[in-house]
């Protein structure tokens, strides 16, 4: 079975984290995000994955190669200019076959049972099946109104509260008949949400919605990115975490040997070859990347630290994201949701907050 991951965006909402790192390989619990998506697709029967790419595509290809490590074939479809969601998938048409195809937005973290969505799609003899999720505030999203049998009646894109008739939104996970792309113009921007699906609905095509109750989040901004990590550490979403688990809540990577006085007082993931000095306290919801150095008597809480960063003695990091190759000198403090770009330097005793 073939699957397409739409991953050609610029990752603008995640900047400055995506200035040097394309969003598909932004680390999630120290594993490139797109790897979690590929592993989910493989789990549900995909043997070929087509990645639609645009921004920093070579960096992504270096990480994923040809897919052999997952026992699959990876194809790359490169957009020279952005083509919109449906236009991007149309660009990959040479790789399609006649069978149902899975399409996944490149910023969606979910453990939705895609096998059940496929089964539903076949039972309904649908041309398109959209996975739906219920959210508290649907106004930033596209509403999908369905009948009792799940057939889609109406699409309402980013409605005002006066137009909210359901809290079920398009979750960005589709099963489609590849023939629908015959209606998509080649080489021009074209949207699933605003153009293709409404036109198919108007033509009377069988479009169904499958309501999922599984975990779902769009990781497209720093706050949601942190929220996704916390959900993983609480066990709310099933993804792979590398390392050896200690004390039922902390994962320690290979060749990481914290000093005996280091206190792990909350759920955390510590990468490979990490050095942690005496008396340091790793509190709740902390993820530390590979090759990070943390000094003595530091305190980290609700913090994500990317690889190859150096953190000094008596540093306090709380509710922040630190990019790769940063240097944070002794007695510095960073808090309040601040996001630090790659290769930032924070001088001794500096206090930073958003």
Secondary structure in CASP SS format (residue, H / E / C, confidence):
PFRMAT SS
TARGET T0000
AUTHOR 0000-0000-0000
METHOD secondary structure of the structure
MODEL  1
X C 1.00
X E 1.00
X E 1.00
X E 1.00
X E 1.00
X E 1.00
X C 1.00
X C 1.00
X C 1.00
X C 1.00
X C 1.00
X H 1.00
X H 1.00
X H 1.00
X C 1.00
X C 1.00
X C 1.00
X C 1.00
X C 1.00
X C 1.00
X C 1.00
X C 1.00
X H 1.00
X H 1.00
X H 1.00
X C 1.00
X E 1.00
X E 1.00
X C 1.00
X C 1.00
X E 1.00
X E 1.00
X H 1.00
X H 1.00
X H 1.00
X H 1.00
X H 1.00
X H 1.00
X H 1.00
X H 1.00
X H 1.00
X H 1.00
X H 1.00
X C 1.00
X C 1.00
X C 1.00
X C 1.00
X E 1.00
X E 1.00
X E 1.00
X E 1.00
X E 1.00
X E 1.00
X C 1.00
X C 1.00
X C 1.00
X H 1.00
X H 1.00
X H 1.00
X H 1.00
X H 1.00
X H 1.00
X H 1.00
X H 1.00
X C 1.00
X C 1.00
X C 1.00
X H 1.00
X H 1.00
X H 1.00
X C 1.00
X C 1.00
X E 1.00
X E 1.00
X E 1.00
X E 1.00
X E 1.00
X E 1.00
X C 1.00
X C 1.00
X C 1.00
X C 1.00
X C 1.00
X H 1.00
X H 1.00
X H 1.00
X H 1.00
X H 1.00
X H 1.00
X H 1.00
X H 1.00
X C 1.00
X H 1.00
X H 1.00
X H 1.00
X C 1.00
X C 1.00
X C 1.00
X C 1.00
X E 1.00
X E 1.00
X E 1.00
X E 1.00
X E 1.00
X E 1.00
X C 1.00
X C 1.00
X E 1.00
X E 1.00
X E 1.00
X C 1.00
X C 1.00
X C 1.00
X H 1.00
X H 1.00
X H 1.00
X H 1.00
X H 1.00
X H 1.00
X H 1.00
X H 1.00
X H 1.00
X H 1.00
X H 1.00
X C 1.00
X C 1.00
X C 1.00
X E 1.00
X E 1.00
X E 1.00
X E 1.00
X E 1.00
X E 1.00
X E 1.00
X C 1.00
X C 1.00
X C 1.00
X C 1.00
X C 1.00
X C 1.00
X C 1.00
X E 1.00
X E 1.00
X E 1.00
X E 1.00
X E 1.00
X C 1.00
X C 1.00
X C 1.00
X C 1.00
X E 1.00
X E 1.00
X E 1.00
X E 1.00
X E 1.00
X E 1.00
X E 1.00
X C 1.00
X C 1.00
X C 1.00
X H 1.00
X H 1.00
X H 1.00
X C 1.00
X C 1.00
X C 1.00
X C 1.00
X E 1.00
X E 1.00
X E 1.00
X E 1.00
X E 1.00
X E 1.00
X E 1.00
X E 1.00
X E 1.00
X E 1.00
X H 1.00
X H 1.00
X H 1.00
X H 1.00
X H 1.00
X H 1.00
X C 1.00
X C 1.00
X C 1.00
X C 1.00
X C 1.00
X C 1.00
X C 1.00
X C 1.00
X H 1.00
X H 1.00
X H 1.00
X H 1.00
X H 1.00
X H 1.00
X H 1.00
X H 1.00
X H 1.00
X H 1.00
X H 1.00
X C 1.00
X C 1.00
X C 1.00
X C 1.00
X E 1.00
X E 1.00
X E 1.00
X E 1.00
X E 1.00
X C 1.00
X C 1.00
X C 1.00
X C 1.00
X E 1.00
X E 1.00
X E 1.00
X C 1.00
X C 1.00
X C 1.00
X H 1.00
X H 1.00
X H 1.00
X H 1.00
X H 1.00
X H 1.00
X H 1.00
X H 1.00
X H 1.00
X H 1.00
X H 1.00
X H 1.00
X C 1.00
X C 1.00
X C 1.00
X C 1.00
X C 1.00
X C 1.00
X C 1.00
X C 1.00
X C 1.00
X C 1.00
X E 1.00
X E 1.00
X E 1.00
X C 1.00
X C 1.00
X C 1.00
X E 1.00
X E 1.00
X E 1.00
X C 1.00
X C 1.00
X C 1.00
X C 1.00
X C 1.00
X C 1.00
X C 1.00
X C 1.00
X C 1.00
X C 1.00
X E 1.00
X E 1.00
X C 1.00
X C 1.00
X C 1.00
X E 1.00
X E 1.00
X E 1.00
X C 1.00
X C 1.00
X C 1.00
X C 1.00
X E 1.00
X E 1.00
X C 1.00
X C 1.00
X C 1.00
X C 1.00
X E 1.00
X E 1.00
X C 1.00
X C 1.00
X C 1.00
X E 1.00
X E 1.00
X E 1.00
X C 1.00
X C 1.00
X C 1.00
X C 1.00
X E 1.00
X E 1.00
X C 1.00
X C 1.00
X C 1.00
X C 1.00
X E 1.00
X E 1.00
X E 1.00
X E 1.00
X E 1.00
X E 1.00
X E 1.00
X C 1.00
X C 1.00
X C 1.00
X C 1.00
X E 1.00
X E 1.00
X C 1.00
X C 1.00
X C 1.00
X C 1.00
X E 1.00
X E 1.00
X E 1.00
X E 1.00
X E 1.00
X E 1.00
X E 1.00
X C 1.00
X C 1.00
X C 1.00
X C 1.00
X E 1.00
X E 1.00
X C 1.00
X C 1.00
X C 1.00
X C 1.00
X E 1.00
X E 1.00
X E 1.00
X C 1.00
X C 1.00
X C 1.00
X E 1.00
X E 1.00
X C 1.00
X C 1.00
X C 1.00
X C 1.00
X E 1.00
X E 1.00
X C 1.00
X C 1.00
X C 1.00
X C 1.00
X E 1.00
X E 1.00
X E 1.00
X C 1.00
END
